[in-house]
């Protein structure tokens, strides 16, 4: 309805104003700003502001877990970007995203670790030495493929369901993956987990010079590189034909179908691409931990993934990245008041959503939509 | 595949499944009522149940209940527990509506935002019962504080009714607790069904579920209806909490999550937004879980439940009975 009224209305949020000013800058200034931002991202782990970036850790004497926290943040940013494709772009509520994350993690664990039953079986079958395992880069490829295939397998029967039903079915999927990992001990080692998961440099050992166990800065740089590549990739996708199709399907599935966009096909694409990104995040997570077991993939974490996307501002990659960063950083930062941090976290989640339902940095389209909805609510108070 | 066990003990498994499903069904009602009227998945409902179990446990502790009390005391404990549980859970549900949902409804926010506030509220409630209350009352010394003396732990409570065989048909034995759980859940649901379908308030609920604008024009106070459904759903969860405490005798601050998940699955199975669907879905899920656990093994229980959900939704996309609070026998 009142599109024109909103356009002239003075109540444009501060965040949106910043975005508009940014877009109004000449291109070279924007590129320069972007390069500076990327450089800052790479410099970040070396930053040492006491209180903000200097976390006490019991791991190393007098050390800081800042780089480790940043690495976790980067992994979750990757997750948020992947889930944003599913929730923010295609509008599908996926509560079981942890399943793809777990498949990625188990992909690298099962094929890359000498301790995994799968690798042992292959060694026996083909008479290979006991130190043989699939290389990390190939594992990454295998994990992405597995995640994508499982995304399609999950999507095929369920994407015809309506939104709310999809939520519970996907939540169930995440649980199924976890329970399978726990119960099929002959393949996954069950609760005992899989150890010695390799990184880019091969299996974890004290002789690794770059991707070691103590200095986590290289891990962060690796993760942030993946993040930047994926951001670029998803951005291109968003503005392609596929991205426009997602938008059409999200806004009105029937209208999209009438216009010749096959909703099922594009939803399935969103699921597969989202799953692949979740798989990549899982691989990095497992490699850095060098050990995984089923307890790491519980449904609560899966729901927190969705929270990252929605709190940050679904549909906007800057937004979801900020959401992911905050949801990792804050509980980590306030480890000192350990007991109350999740309580405060819950309160913060409710407050942010009530005060800024569009998320911290909303996508422009979403913000407009929300304003329309709010205006409609004012006009017709009877509407639920 | 353990077919012999399933066929041989079929009656026994059915009884176990039904008494398990009855609790699912009672919790599922809360999801279904709210969904039927607001088209909203109230994810915080699992915590409403959790609060109920603590309230009932607290009541029993305050009463100084011992294991296997005499029948009179047991009945009083159950009745008082039911009232306190229903009031506590209903109150919690109402508070959640006020704090987390109403401000968003005023802004006409998209459904996803409700989901996130619900998660936030769940987190707050879990932490309040796991950390805040233990910190405040953990060692304060009065009777109730034993509830919070072991934060985040599984708490055992006194057995109100000793599990005894009530009657046996063939190889199938039914314990008194199983019978009480099933019968009282059925009674509760029957009463709710009557309330929604026969009373003036129920008509208001159905009207808002069918068409909020028209209902408002016809003089139905929408806010009051919304409050009513939250209280009703909460009270049912409180009753479920009592039955749970009576049957299993344990609770924990995180107990809600899995049960809520199961109850929500049950609601979807039966057709969310449909009261009778919640009953059918709950019992069906209970049976499927017990049969499945017998056929394969109990560690696959949850997988079987979800696989059955997917299969049912593939063939009946709106659940077994379809979704309609408004149209259900208007």
HADDOCK unambig.tbl for C-alpha pairs under 7 A between the chains (distance, minus, plus):
assign (segid A and resid 157 and name CA) (segid B and resid 314 and name CA) 6.74 0.50 0.50
assign (segid A and resid 161 and name CA) (segid B and resid 317 and name CA) 6.43 0.50 0.50
assign (segid A and resid 168 and name CA) (segid B and resid 265 and name CA) 6.91 0.50 0.50
assign (segid A and resid 169 and name CA) (segid B and resid 310 and name CA) 6.61 0.50 0.50
assign (segid A and resid 172 and name CA) (segid B and resid 306 and name CA) 5.58 0.50 0.50
assign (segid A and resid 176 and name CA) (segid B and resid 303 and name CA) 5.33 0.50 0.50
assign (segid A and resid 307 and name CA) (segid B and resid 116 and name CA) 5.95 0.50 0.50
assign (segid A and resid 310 and name CA) (segid B and resid 113 and name CA) 6.99 0.50 0.50
assign (segid A and resid 339 and name CA) (segid B and resid 131 and name CA) 6.59 0.50 0.50
assign (segid A and resid 342 and name CA) (segid B and resid 127 and name CA) 6.79 0.50 0.50
assign (segid A and resid 343 and name CA) (segid B and resid 123 and name CA) 6.68 0.50 0.50
assign (segid A and resid 343 and name CA) (segid B and resid 124 and name CA) 4.99 0.50 0.50
assign (segid A and resid 343 and name CA) (segid B and resid 127 and name CA) 5.42 0.50 0.50
assign (segid A and resid 343 and name CA) (segid B and resid 128 and name CA) 6.98 0.50 0.50
assign (segid A and resid 346 and name CA) (segid B and resid 120 and name CA) 4.25 0.50 0.50
assign (segid A and resid 346 and name CA) (segid B and resid 121 and name CA) 6.21 0.50 0.50
assign (segid A and resid 346 and name CA) (segid B and resid 123 and name CA) 5.29 0.50 0.50
assign (segid A and resid 346 and name CA) (segid B and resid 124 and name CA) 5.07 0.50 0.50
assign (segid A and resid 347 and name CA) (segid B and resid 120 and name CA) 6.41 0.50 0.50
assign (segid A and resid 347 and name CA) (segid B and resid 124 and name CA) 6.43 0.50 0.50
assign (segid A and resid 349 and name CA) (segid B and resid 117 and name CA) 6.47 0.50 0.50
assign (segid A and resid 349 and name CA) (segid B and resid 120 and name CA) 5.32 0.50 0.50
assign (segid A and resid 350 and name CA) (segid B and resid 100 and name CA) 6.72 0.50 0.50
assign (segid A and resid 350 and name CA) (segid B and resid 117 and name CA) 4.68 0.50 0.50
assign (segid A and resid 350 and name CA) (segid B and resid 120 and name CA) 5.38 0.50 0.50
assign (segid A and resid 350 and name CA) (segid B and resid 121 and name CA) 6.76 0.50 0.50
assign (segid A and resid 353 and name CA) (segid B and resid 113 and name CA) 6.46 0.50 0.50
assign (segid A and resid 353 and name CA) (segid B and resid 117 and name CA) 6.33 0.50 0.50
assign (segid A and resid 354 and name CA) (segid B and resid 103 and name CA) 6.52 0.50 0.50
assign (segid A and resid 354 and name CA) (segid B and resid 104 and name CA) 6.08 0.50 0.50
assign (segid A and resid 357 and name CA) (segid B and resid 109 and name CA) 6.44 0.50 0.50
assign (segid A and resid 357 and name CA) (segid B and resid 113 and name CA) 6.20 0.50 0.50
assign (segid A and resid 370 and name CA) (segid B and resid 109 and name CA) 6.84 0.50 0.50
assign (segid A and resid 373 and name CA) (segid B and resid 108 and name CA) 5.78 0.50 0.50
assign (segid A and resid 374 and name CA) (segid B and resid 107 and name CA) 4.91 0.50 0.50
assign (segid A and resid 374 and name CA) (segid B and resid 108 and name CA) 5.47 0.50 0.50
assign (segid A and resid 377 and name CA) (segid B and resid 106 and name CA) 6.76 0.50 0.50
assign (segid A and resid 377 and name CA) (segid B and resid 107 and name CA) 6.41 0.50 0.50
assign (segid A and resid 377 and name CA) (segid B and resid 108 and name CA) 5.74 0.50 0.50
assign (segid A and resid 382 and name CA) (segid B and resid 212 and name CA) 6.84 0.50 0.50
assign (segid A and resid 382 and name CA) (segid B and resid 213 and name CA) 5.56 0.50 0.50
assign (segid A and resid 382 and name CA) (segid B and resid 216 and name CA) 6.41 0.50 0.50
assign (segid A and resid 383 and name CA) (segid B and resid 212 and name CA) 6.58 0.50 0.50
assign (segid A and resid 383 and name CA) (segid B and resid 213 and name CA) 6.19 0.50 0.50
assign (segid A and resid 384 and name CA) (segid B and resid 105 and name CA) 6.51 0.50 0.50
assign (segid A and resid 384 and name CA) (segid B and resid 212 and name CA) 6.85 0.50 0.50
